[in-house]
Amino acid sequence: MENQFDYINELMPFYLSLLTERQQEILKLYFYEDLSLTEIAENLNISRNGVYDTLKKAEKSLKEYEDKLQLSQESALRLEKYEKIRSLGYADVNKIINELIQREEEYE
């Protein structure tokens, strides 16, 4: 399995909106802005431990959503199958596959 950081980054486009606003904010600062726990705590005027606890709860929620809904896993499987079909080389098929892949990437 990929590392924890990459896995959470993979799940965020699918489930971020299901989290509280505070959890979303902290995840974005940590994963997208690459801020440290201390920097986030200072920016949000909360304790470093508060940031850590919120981050861990949010990560746990993301994993639970994926365990139940498997949106990320299903997306990866669809993309894999699209690539297999694309390799067949038919122009009309490739056009349709490109459109489907573009729709998948809108989640990311």
N, C-alpha and C positions, 0 to 999 in steps of 0.2 A: 504494500500500500504506500502511496505517496506520503510525504511528510505532512504533519498536522497543519502547518501554516497554509500549504497549498490546498489541502482538503477543505479547510474552512473557506478559503477564497473561492473555491469551486462551488460551494453550497450557497454562498451569500446572494448571488443573483436570483436564486430560486426562492429563498425563504426570508430574506432580510426584512421585507415588508410585514412579516408576521410577528416580528419582535417589537418591543416597546421602543418609543422614540429614543430614550436614553441608551438602550442597548444598541440600536442602529448607529447612533452617533459615536459611541465608543468603538464599535467594530470598524466603522469607516475610518476613524482617526488612526486606529491601530493597524489595520490591514491595508487600507488604501493610501493613507498619508504617511505611514511608517513612523508614527510617533511612539515614543516610549511610554510606559505606564506613568512615569513621573511627569512627562510633558503633558499627557492627557489630563492628569490630576490637576496640574497647574492651570491648564486652559479652561477646565470645567469647574474649578474651585471646589474640588472634592478630594478626599484622601486617595492616596495611591492604592490602599487596600480596597477602597470602594470601587476603583477602576478595575482592579484585578477580579474582584468578586463578580462584578457585572459582566466582564469579559468572559469569565468561565461559565457563568449561567447562560449567556447568550450562545456560546459555542455549544454547550450541552443541548440547548433548544434546537439549534440548527441540525445537529446530529440526530436528534429524536425525530424531527420533521422528515429528514431524509430516510431514516429507518422505516417510517410509516408510509411516506408518499413516494419515495424513490424517483423524484423528478430529475435529479442530476444524473443518476445512473441510467435512467431511460433515455435521457437526452444524449448521453455519450454512446449508448447502443445504437440509437437512430443515426447519429453522425457517422458511426463506423459503417453502418449498412449503406448510407448514402454514398460514402467513399467507394465501397465495393461496386455499387451500381454505376457510379461515375467512371470507374475504371473500364467498364464495358465499351466506352467510347462512342456511343451513339449521340449525335448532336442534340436531338430533341430530348433525350433522356438527361443529358448533361445540363440542359437549360432548366429543366424541372428540378433536378437535384440542386443546382445552384440557388434556385429560389427557396427551396426547403432549408438549405443550409443557412441562407441569409436570415430566414425566420428564426431558426434556432439561435443564431448569434445575437439576435435582438435581446435575448434574455441576459446576455453577458454584458 
